[in-house]
Amino acid sequence: VAALQDEKNSLMSENEIMNDRLEQLDDSFDDPNTVVAKKYFSAQLQVEQLQEENFRLEAAKDDYRVHCEDLEKQLIELQHRNNELTSLAEESR
């Protein structure tokens, strides 16, 4: 029982130390002058910029897809027209 109580006291002490460290880390995020906070805000800004870039690229991809579909339709129409004209040219000969 005594050994278990010692272990419990040790774990409670370690838990308090960890909670104190956690509070210190939480406080470092709140203070914009700490290195951790600066890195965090820099990373957050970079994520936002990358999300905006991703959105822009997705929109451009969609635009290119529509343009490609239009070009494919034009190609099919021109191929049909070419076949018709080739047929007419052969008949004329």
C-alpha positions in Angstrom: 0.0 0.0 0.0 2.8 2.4 0.9 4.5 1.7 -2.4 1.3 2.4 -4.3 0.8 5.6 -2.3 4.4 6.7 -3.2 3.7 5.9 -6.9 0.4 7.8 -6.7 2.2 10.9 -5.1 4.9 10.7 -7.7 2.4 10.5 -10.6 0.4 13.4 -9.1 3.6 15.5 -8.8 4.5 14.6 -12.4 1.0 15.5 -13.5 1.2 18.9 -11.9 4.6 19.6 -13.6 3.1 18.6 -16.9 0.1 20.8 -16.4 2.4 23.8 -15.5 4.4 23.2 -18.7 1.1 23.0 -20.7 0.0 26.3 -19.2 3.3 27.9 -20.1 3.0 26.6 -23.7 -0.6 27.9 -23.9 0.6 31.3 -22.6 3.4 31.3 -25.2 0.8 31.1 -28.0 -1.1 34.0 -26.6 2.0 36.3 -26.4 2.6 37.4 -30.0 6.3 38.2 -29.2 7.4 34.7 -28.4 9.3 32.6 -31.0 6.7 29.8 -30.8 3.8 32.3 -31.5 5.7 33.9 -34.3 6.3 30.5 -36.0 2.7 29.5 -35.4 1.2 32.7 -36.9 3.7 32.5 -39.8 2.6 28.9 -40.5 -1.0 29.9 -40.2 -0.5 32.7 -42.7 1.2 30.3 -45.0 -1.6 27.8 -44.8 -4.1 30.5 -45.6 -2.1 31.6 -48.6 -1.8 28.1 -49.8 -5.5 27.6 -49.5 -6.2 30.7 -51.5 -3.7 29.5 -54.2 -5.3 26.1 -54.2 -8.8 27.7 -54.7 -7.4 29.9 -57.5 -5.8 26.9 -59.2 -9.0 24.8 -58.9 -11.0 27.6 -60.6 -8.4 27.8 -63.4 -8.5 24.0 -63.8 -12.3 24.2 -64.1 -12.0 27.0 -66.7 -9.5 24.9 -68.7 -11.7 21.9 -68.5 -14.6 23.8 -70.0 -12.3 25.3 -72.7 -11.0 21.8 -73.5 -14.5 20.5 -73.9 -15.4 23.3 -76.3 -12.3 22.6 -78.3 -13.1 18.9 -78.5 -16.6 19.8 -79.8 -15.1 22.1 -82.4 -12.7 19.4 -83.4 -15.5 16.9 -83.9 -17.5 19.4 -86.0 -14.5 20.3 -88.1 -13.7 16.6 -88.7 -17.3 16.1 -89.9 -17.1 19.1 -92.1 -13.8 17.9 -93.5 -15.3 14.5 -94.3 -18.2 16.2 -96.0 -15.9 18.5 -98.1 -13.7 15.5 -99.0 -16.7 13.6 -100.1 -17.9 16.6 -102.2 -14.5 17.0 -103.7 -14.4 13.3 -104.8 -17.8 13.6 -106.3 -16.7 16.7 -108.2 -13.7 14.9 -109.7 
